[in-house]
């Protein structure tokens, strides 16, 4: 029994570190901001400079706008703003180049105006989300969102197929905001001894979906 449940500490560490990396004090966010790739400059960043930012990381574009370069070389925009509650939030603005530099700046300006007027764009975004989202729906949504980040189509299909094979049948209909550690144990325990590598991948993907759900506002 001890060997069968050996993955539980790993699960707790993964969930703990992943969730805490999303829900953390404002001072941590400010420390991250200091480490963001940036330099003080008199002139605004240009679209040509944005196109040259290809090394994975976070780049401050100025006035609360960040460009995120992912490992797959895809890029996306993040607005980092302090809302009416005085908490710092990262708000996704979409992918580049679908969302241009000018459009991203306009969107940040709109969000800043809403906050100055006392409105909370984070709360409004969460209200617009579908209710009762299941684990299966969250997994498929995240998969579709990240599919273009991977060049190897086989790896893309493997990521969702492992969840279809081992997780959807057991927790697919569970609401993502109600997913608990015992639910994950129910998925991982039967395959932990005989399919260790697969079990670890399934575990990592469940954790990743849970963290994504926190960012989106489902949890």
C-alpha positions, -999 to +999 in steps of 0.1 A: +000+000+000+029+024+008+043+020-027+009+024-043+005+058-025+040+070-030+029+096-055+007+114-029+035+136-015+045+144-051+010+154-059+007+176-028+041+193-036+031+198-072-003+213-063+011+233-035+039+249-055+018+254-086-011+270-069+011+291-046+030+304-077-003+318-089-018+330-056+010+348-038+017+381-021+019+413-041+056+417-030+064+385-050+049+400-081+068+432-076+100+411-072+092+394-105+086+427-122+122+437-112+135+406-129+115+411-161+137+417-191+135+455-195+155+487-196+145+522-189+142+542-222+129+575-234+111+561-265+083+535-265+090+500-277+083+496-315+065+468-333+099+459-350+115+455-316+086+433-305+092+410-335+129+407-324+120+394-289+123+356-294+142+343-263+116+328-239+108+351-210+088+381-200+095+415-216+082+447-201+068+469-230+059+497-206+027+511-190+016+478-175+020+457-207+042+426-208+051+404-238+054+367-228+076+346-251+069+309-246+093+280-252+076+271-284+084+306-297+047+317-295+040+350-279+012+365-259+003+397-241-003+402-204-016+433-187-002+436-151-025+459-132-035+467-096-073+466-093-097+484-070-089+458-043-052+469-044-042+434-055-019+429-085-034+408-113-022+395-147-048+397-174-044+379-206-049+401-237-044+374-264-017+362-286+008+381-308+006+388-337-032+382-337-033+410-312-009+438-324+012+460-301-011+489-308-042+469-300-026+455-268-018+491-257-053+502-264-067+473-243-044+481-214-056+518-216-092+506-215-085+484-184-067+513-166-096+536-173-121+510-158-100+507-127-098+545-123-136+546-125-138+520-097-147+491-119-130+457-115-121+442-149-111+409-133-145+404-117-162+413-149-141+388-168-149+360-144-186+367-146-184+363-183-170+327-180-192+297-184-204+282-151-201+246-140-171+240-162-160+203-159-125+189-158-130+176-193-141+210-207-112+227-189-087+202-203-100+205-238-100+243-236-065+245-224-054+219-250-069+239-278-053+271-264-018+256-263-019+233-293-001+258-315+028+261-290+041+226-301+057+219-334+054+181-331+017+172-338+023+138-323+032+153-289+001+175-291-022+145-295-004+125-268-010+152-242-048+151-246-049+113-253-034+104-219-061+124-202-088+107-223-073+073-215-068+077-178-086+107-164-118+116-183-135+084-175-131+090-137-131+128-132-141+142-166-175+152-154-162+167-121-165+204-119-130+219-121-137+242-091-146+211-070-117+189-080-098+177-049-067+157-042-087+125-035-101+128-070-066+129-084-055+100-062-085+080-077-070+086-112-033+080-104-033+052-079-042+023-103-014+031-128+013+043-104+031+010-099+029-005-134+029+026-156+050+051-135+061+073-164+026+076-177+012+082-142+037+111-137+027+127-170-010+124-162-004+139-128+016+168-143-012+175-168-039+175-142-019+199-121-013+221-151-050+222-159-058+231-123-033+260-124-047+272-158-082+271-143-070+294-114-056+318-140-087+318-161-110+322-130-127+288-129-112+279-095 
